[in-house]
Amino acid sequence: MTENIRRVVYIEDEPEMIDLVRLILKRKQYEVIGASGGREGLDAVRKMIPDVVLLDLMMPDIDGWEVYQQLKADDATRSIPVIVITAKAQKIDKVLGLHIAKVDDYISKPFSPAELIESLQRVFGEREKAANA
């Protein structure tokens, strides 16, 4: 049964958001490891090599785009899908994230539990299709 559990690192400076996401995803067989800030998040991702990274953009130590660039520049973490979860909800931010930076998905806060789960299912579904092609 434990083989079905997907590991998620959520890099977010608000502990309440990490707790909320952990609560939402626990019922769907995800293990959520919270990292409160960019530096801690990079360390957690490099140590664990999770199945997916959830990434806030606005953090006090290292902003999310810098974290994303560092993950994509590292051979060990380059292939990990990244879903941005942020309060930066303007259309231009989403376009920049999805089409310029090429994040795997972009969710605006506030979001519903269904939005988060659908995003994860979409990202994993696309990865599995690509792997089987």
C-alpha positions as CSV (number, residue, x, y, z in Angstrom):
1,M,0.0,0.0,0.0
2,T,2.8,2.4,0.7
3,E,4.0,2.2,-2.9
4,N,0.9,4.2,-3.9
5,I,1.8,7.2,-1.7
6,R,3.2,10.1,-3.6
7,R,5.6,12.4,-1.9
8,V,5.0,16.2,-2.1
9,V,7.3,19.0,-0.9
10,Y,5.3,22.2,-0.4
11,I,7.5,25.2,-0.2
12,E,5.4,27.9,1.5
13,D,6.2,30.5,4.2
14,E,2.7,30.3,5.8
15,P,2.4,27.2,8.1
16,E,-1.4,27.3,7.9
17,M,-1.3,26.8,4.1
18,I,1.0,23.8,4.5
19,D,-1.4,22.3,7.1
20,L,-4.3,22.9,4.8
21,V,-2.7,21.3,1.8
22,R,-1.5,18.4,4.0
23,L,-5.1,17.9,5.2
24,I,-6.5,18.0,1.7
25,L,-3.9,15.6,0.2
26,K,-3.7,13.1,3.0
27,R,-7.0,11.5,2.1
28,K,-5.7,11.1,-1.5
29,Q,-2.6,9.1,-0.5
30,Y,-0.1,12.0,-0.7
31,E,2.6,12.5,1.9
32,V,3.1,16.3,2.3
33,I,6.4,17.6,3.6
34,G,6.3,21.3,4.4
35,A,9.2,23.6,4.0
36,S,8.8,27.1,5.4
37,G,10.8,29.2,2.8
38,G,13.0,28.8,-0.2
39,R,16.2,27.7,1.4
40,E,14.5,25.0,3.5
41,G,12.5,24.0,0.5
42,L,15.6,23.5,-1.8
43,D,17.2,21.4,1.0
44,A,14.1,19.3,1.4
45,V,13.7,18.7,-2.4
46,R,17.4,17.8,-2.8
47,K,17.3,15.4,0.2
48,M,13.9,13.7,-0.6
49,I,13.6,13.9,-4.4
50,P,9.7,14.0,-4.2
51,D,7.2,13.1,-6.8
52,V,6.1,16.8,-7.1
53,V,6.9,20.2,-5.7
54,L,4.2,22.7,-4.8
55,L,5.8,26.2,-4.8
56,D,4.7,29.6,-3.4
57,L,6.2,32.5,-5.3
58,M,6.3,35.2,-2.6
59,M,8.6,34.2,0.2
60,P,10.9,36.3,2.4
61,D,14.2,34.5,2.0
62,I,14.4,33.3,-1.6
63,D,11.5,34.0,-3.9
64,G,9.7,31.1,-5.7
65,W,11.1,31.9,-9.1
66,E,14.7,31.7,-7.8
67,V,13.8,28.3,-6.2
68,Y,12.3,27.1,-9.5
69,Q,15.4,28.2,-11.4
70,Q,17.7,26.4,-9.0
71,L,15.6,23.2,-9.2
72,K,15.6,23.2,-13.0
73,A,19.4,23.9,-13.1
74,D,20.2,20.9,-11.0
75,D,20.4,17.5,-12.8
76,A,19.1,15.7,-9.7
77,T,15.9,17.8,-9.4
78,R,15.3,19.0,-13.0
79,S,12.7,16.4,-13.9
80,I,10.5,16.9,-10.8
81,P,7.2,18.5,-11.7
82,V,6.5,21.9,-10.1
83,I,3.1,23.4,-9.5
84,V,3.0,27.0,-8.5
85,I,0.5,27.9,-5.8
86,T,0.4,31.7,-5.3
87,A,-1.6,34.8,-4.6
88,K,-0.2,36.3,-7.7
89,A,-3.4,35.7,-9.7
90,Q,-3.2,38.2,-12.5
91,K,-3.4,36.7,-16.0
92,I,0.1,37.9,-16.9
93,D,1.6,36.1,-13.9
94,K,-0.1,32.8,-15.0
95,V,1.0,33.3,-18.6
96,L,4.6,33.9,-17.5
97,G,4.5,30.9,-15.3
98,L,3.0,28.4,-17.7
99,H,4.4,29.5,-21.0
100,I,7.6,31.4,-20.3
101,A,9.0,29.6,-17.2
102,K,7.2,26.3,-18.2
103,V,6.0,25.3,-14.7
104,D,3.8,22.2,-14.8
105,D,0.7,24.0,-13.5
106,Y,-0.3,27.3,-11.9
107,I,-2.9,27.6,-9.1
108,S,-4.1,30.9,-7.7
109,K,-4.9,31.4,-4.1
110,P,-7.5,31.0,-2.8
111,F,-8.1,27.6,-4.4
112,S,-10.5,24.7,-3.7
113,P,-9.5,21.3,-2.7
114,A,-10.8,20.0,-6.0
115,E,-8.6,22.4,-7.9
116,L,-5.5,21.2,-6.1
117,I,-6.3,17.5,-6.6
118,E,-7.2,18.0,-10.3
119,S,-3.9,19.8,-10.9
120,L,-1.9,17.0,-9.3
121,Q,-3.9,14.4,-11.3
122,R,-3.3,16.3,-14.5
123,V,0.4,16.7,-13.9
124,F,0.9,13.0,-13.1
125,G,-1.4,11.9,-16.0
126,E,0.7,14.0,-18.5
127,R,3.9,12.6,-17.1
128,E,2.7,9.0,-17.3
129,K,1.5,9.6,-20.9
130,A,4.9,11.0,-21.9
131,A,6.7,8.1,-20.2
132,N,4.6,5.5,-22.1
133,A,4.8,7.3,-25.5
